[in-house]
Amino acid sequence: MIYPNLFDGQFIVPWNLLIVSSFYAFLVYYLGIESKRWPFVVFSAVLFGVAIIARLIIIYLVYQGLADEILIRRYNLGEDIVALVYSIFLYIKSIRLLFHYGSLYPDILKLDNLNWIKWFLRLGGAVFVFWILAVVLNTMAKNENPFYSYYPLRFFSSVLIYWVGYQGFFQYVVLKDRIGLRSVLSASKRQNKVAFETMSNKSEFESVNDYVENNQRYLDPLLSLNTLAEELQMGTSKLSKLINGHAGESFTDYINAMRIEEAKRILNDPQYDHYTIVSIGLECGFNSKSAFYASFKKICGMSPIIYRNG
């Protein structure tokens, strides 16, 4: 950002020092590991302040005739290199934190697979490529920086910043809603697990159905036919035929029907009106917004939004 009336446009606020550090601060806050945030927030703020003071001093020296004007260009290039190196350092730390240190935030991983952040980091690699290219072009230029050197960088970084801003706000709201919704729903959930047992006055399917309902196994987004069969100590093929024969639908449709019934119960309850529909769907066992909406419309003939407002 350039202020044209200040030192004839030579005073540039070094926002590039704060972009990746701000993302890193958001990341560790979102993951709930506060202790890793503040050291880099403080260091980034100090680095930002030093850069501003250094620029003011250099501009002052040049305008007082105590230094050659080329010093400003050299400082711009040096500042850009420092910002690039520091940003790459934080970028690598973010990658390591997401891909290798999931044990630091197991509770968050139960609510969010973090794929949206991982894709941001993958795409962010292109921004660093353009940034490095701009620094190389500016280093090779003799008199002044090529006017086109930062165009690709500005375009792609702007797109990514707006995208992660939207995603970050949306995902943060959903995460907080799920935490709140889970704490409220836990009070009404059965605390004691019920063992699977085929009783003489029940059919085998009724026993399976009771086990799934009483233990609310349908709320587990990772539940599969194999997993349930292992819990019931039953063959996968036998369980599949049992569900198909009595419920008249596949295992996936059978479980999703239970999830939709739970979602309908919550959507009909006024005490949950302030929770987002997406968070309700995810807490009912669906692993994505699209899966919830598709299943809801298939079973109910309408979207969950229309159902809630209807």
C-alpha positions in Angstrom: 0.0 0.0 0.0 1.6 3.3 -1.1 0.8 6.8 0.2 1.6 9.2 -2.7 1.6 12.3 -0.6 4.1 10.9 1.9 7.8 11.2 0.7 6.7 11.2 -2.9 5.3 7.7 -2.7 8.4 6.1 -1.2 6.7 5.2 2.1 5.2 1.7 1.6 3.6 -0.1 4.5 5.1 -3.7 4.6 1.8 -5.6 4.8 3.5 -8.6 3.2 5.3 -9.3 6.5 1.9 -9.9 8.1 0.0 -12.0 5.6 1.3 -15.5 6.3 2.0 -14.7 9.9 -1.7 -13.7 10.3 -2.8 -17.0 8.6 -0.5 -18.9 11.0 -2.0 -17.1 14.0 -5.5 -18.0 12.8 -4.5 -21.6 12.2 -3.2 -22.3 15.7 -6.1 -20.4 17.1 -8.6 -22.5 15.1 -6.8 -25.7 16.2 -6.9 -24.6 19.8 -3.2 -24.6 20.4 -2.7 -21.1 21.7 0.8 -21.6 23.1 2.1 -21.8 19.6 0.6 -18.5 18.4 1.9 -15.7 20.6 5.6 -16.1 20.0 5.1 -15.6 16.3 2.5 -12.9 16.7 5.0 -10.9 18.8 7.9 -11.6 16.5 5.9 -10.6 13.4 4.7 -7.4 15.1 8.3 -6.5 16.1 9.5 -7.3 12.5 6.8 -5.1 11.1 7.7 -2.2 13.3 11.4 -2.5 12.6 10.7 -2.5 8.8 8.6 0.7 9.1 11.3 2.5 11.2 14.1 1.3 8.9 12.2 2.6 5.8 11.6 6.0 7.5 15.2 6.3 8.4 16.4 5.4 4.8 13.9 7.8 3.2 15.0 10.6 5.6 18.7 10.0 4.8 18.0 10.0 1.0 15.9 13.2 1.1 18.5 14.9 3.3 21.1 14.1 0.7 23.0 11.8 3.1 22.5 8.7 0.9 22.0 7.9 -2.7 18.4 7.2 -3.9 19.4 3.7 -5.0 19.4 2.8 -1.3 15.6 2.9 -1.3 15.4 0.4 -4.1 17.9 -1.8 -2.5 16.0 -1.6 0.8 12.8 -2.5 -1.0 14.4 -5.6 -2.4 16.0 -6.6 0.9 12.7 -6.1 2.7 10.9 -8.3 0.1 13.5 -11.1 0.5 13.2 -11.0 4.3 9.4 -11.1 4.0 9.6 -14.0 1.6 12.0 -16.1 3.7 9.9 -15.5 6.9 6.7 -16.3 5.1 8.1 -19.5 3.6 9.3 -20.5 7.2 5.8 -20.0 8.5 4.3 -21.8 5.5 6.4 -24.8 6.2 5.5 -24.8 9.9 1.8 -24.7 8.9 2.3 -27.7 6.6 4.0 -29.6 9.3 1.4 -28.7 11.8 -1.5 -29.9 9.6 0.1 -33.0 8.0 2.3 -34.3 10.8 1.1 -33.1 14.2 -2.6 -34.1 14.4 -2.0 -35.5 17.9 -1.9 -31.9 19.2 -5.5 -31.2 18.3 -7.5 -34.6 18.3 -10.7 -32.9 19.4 -10.7 -30.6 16.4 -10.1 -33.6 14.0 -13.3 -35.2 15.4 -15.2 -32.2 14.1 -13.3 -31.0 11.1 -11.0 -33.0 8.7 -9.2 -29.7 7.8 -9.2 -30.6 4.1 -10.2 -27.0 3.3 -7.0 -25.7 5.0 -4.8 -28.4 3.4 -6.1 -27.4 0.0 -5.3 -23.7 0.7 -1.8 -24.7 1.6 -1.4 -26.7 -1.6 -2.6 -23.8 -3.7 -0.6 -21.4 -1.6 2.5 -23.0 -3.0 1.8 -21.3 -6.4 1.8 -17.9 -4.6 5.3 -18.5 -3.3 6.5 -19.5 -6.8 5.2 -16.2 -8.2 6.7 -14.3 -5.2 10.1 -15.9 -5.8 9.8 -15.1 -9.5 9.1 -11.5 -8.7 12.1 -11.2 -6.4 14.4 -12.8 -9.1 13.1 -10.4 -11.8 13.6 -7.4 -9.5 17.1 -8.6 -8.5 18.1 -8.9 -12.1 16.7 -5.5 -13.1 19.3 -2.8 -13.2 17.5 0.5 -12.6 13.9 -0.1 -11.4 11.6 -3.1 -10.8 9.7 -4.3 -13.9 6.1 -3.1 -13.7 4.8 -6.6 -14.4 6.9 -8.5 -11.8 4.2 -8.5 -9.1 1.0 -8.8 -11.3 0.7 -12.7 -11.1 1.5 -12.6 -7.4 -1.0 -10.0 -6.5 -3.8 -11.7 -8.5 -3.3 -15.2 -7.1 -2.6 -14.0 -3.5 -5.8 -11.8 -3.6 -7.9 -14.8 -4.8 -6.5 -17.0 -2.0 -6.8 -14.4 0.7 -10.5 -13.8 -0.1 -11.1 -17.6 -0.4 -9.5 -18.5 2.9 -11.3 -15.5 4.5 -14.7 -16.8 3.5 -13.8 -20.4 4.3 -12.3 -19.5 7.6 -15.3 -17.6 8.7 -17.7 -20.3 7.5 -15.8 -23.2 9.0 -15.2 -21.4 12.3 -18.9 -20.7 12.7 -19.7 -24.4 11.9 -17.0 -25.6 14.3 -18.3 -23.5 17.2 -21.9 -24.5 16.4 -20.9 -28.2 16.4 -19.1 -27.8 19.8 -22.1 -26.1 21.3 -24.6 -28.4 19.7 -22.7 -31.5 20.8 -22.7 -30.3 24.4 -26.4 -29.7 24.4 -27.3 -32.9 22.7 -25.0 -35.0 24.9 -27.4 -34.3 27.8 -30.2 -36.1 26.0 -28.1 -39.0 24.7 -28.0 -42.3 26.4 -24.8 -42.5 28.5 -24.7 -46.3 28.9 -24.0 -48.4 25.9 -26.3 -51.4 25.2 -24.7 -54.7 24.2 -26.0 -56.5 21.2 -28.1 -59.5 22.2 -30.6 -61.5 20.2 -33.5 -62.2 22.5 -36.1 -64.9 22.0 -39.0 -62.5 21.6 -37.2 -60.4 19.1 -36.1 -61.0 15.5 -32.5 -60.8 14.6 -33.1 -57.6 12.7 -35.0 -56.0 15.6 -32.0 -56.7 17.8 -29.6 -55.1 15.3 -31.9 -52.1 14.9 -32.2 -51.7 18.7 -28.4 -51.8 19.0 -27.9 -49.1 16.4 -30.6 -46.9 17.8 -29.8 -47.3 21.5 -26.1 -46.7 21.0 -26.8 -44.0 18.4 -24.2 -45.6 16.1 -25.8 -43.8 13.2 -24.2 -40.5 14.5 -20.8 -41.9 13.8 -19.7 -40.5 10.4 -17.2 -43.3 10.0 -19.7 -46.1 10.6 -19.5 -48.7 7.8 -21.1 -52.1 7.2 -17.8 -53.8 8.1 -17.5 -51.8 11.3 -21.0 -52.6 12.5 -20.6 -56.3 11.5 -17.5 -56.6 13.6 -19.3 -55.0 16.6 -22.1 -57.4 16.2 -19.8 -60.3 15.6 -21.7 -61.1 12.5 -20.6 -61.7 8.9 -20.8 -58.7 6.6 -22.8 -60.5 4.0 -25.3 -61.7 6.6 -25.8 -58.3 8.0 -26.2 -56.7 4.6 -28.9 -59.3 3.6 -30.6 -58.8 7.0 -30.9 -55.1 6.5 -31.9 -55.4 2.8 -34.5 -58.0 3.7 -36.2 -56.3 6.6 -35.5 -52.6 6.0 -35.9 -52.9 2.2 -32.9 -50.6 1.6 -29.1 -50.7 1.6 -27.0 -50.2 4.7 -26.1 -46.7 3.7 -29.8 -45.7 3.1 -30.8 -47.4 6.3 -28.3 -45.5 8.4 -28.9 -42.2 6.6 -32.6 -42.6 7.3 -31.9 -42.6 11.0 -29.6 -39.6 10.6 -32.3 -37.7 8.8 -34.8 -38.5 11.5 -32.4 -37.1 14.1 -31.8 -34.0 12.0 -35.6 -33.5 11.6 -36.0 -33.7 15.3 -33.4 -31.0 15.9 -34.6 -28.8 13.1 -38.2 -28.9 14.5 -36.9 -27.9 18.0 -36.9 -24.1 18.5 -34.0 -24.3 21.0 -31.7 -25.2 18.1 -32.8 -22.4 15.8 -29.6 -20.5 16.2 -27.4 -23.4 15.0 -26.5 -23.6 11.4 -28.1 -26.3 9.3 -24.7 -27.6 8.2 -23.6 -28.1 11.8 -26.8 -30.0 12.5 -26.2 -32.3 9.6 -22.6 -33.0 10.5 -23.5 -33.7 14.1 -26.1 -36.1 12.9 -23.5 -38.3 11.3 -23.0 -36.9 7.8 -19.4 -36.2 6.7 -20.2 -33.3 4.4 -22.8 -30.6 3.7 -23.4 -32.1 0.2 -24.1 -35.6 1.5 -26.5 -34.2 4.1 -28.4 -32.1 1.7 -28.6 -34.8 -0.9 -29.8 -37.4 1.6 -32.3 -35.0 3.2 -33.9 -34.1 -0.2 -34.0 -37.8 -1.2 -35.9 -38.8 1.9 -38.0 -35.7 2.6 -38.4 -34.4 -0.9 -37.2 -31.0 0.1 -34.0 -29.2 1.3 -33.4 -28.9 5.1 -33.6 -25.1 4.7 -37.2 -25.4 3.3 -38.0 -28.0 6.0 -36.8 -25.7 8.8 -38.7 -22.7 7.4 -41.8 -24.6 6.5 
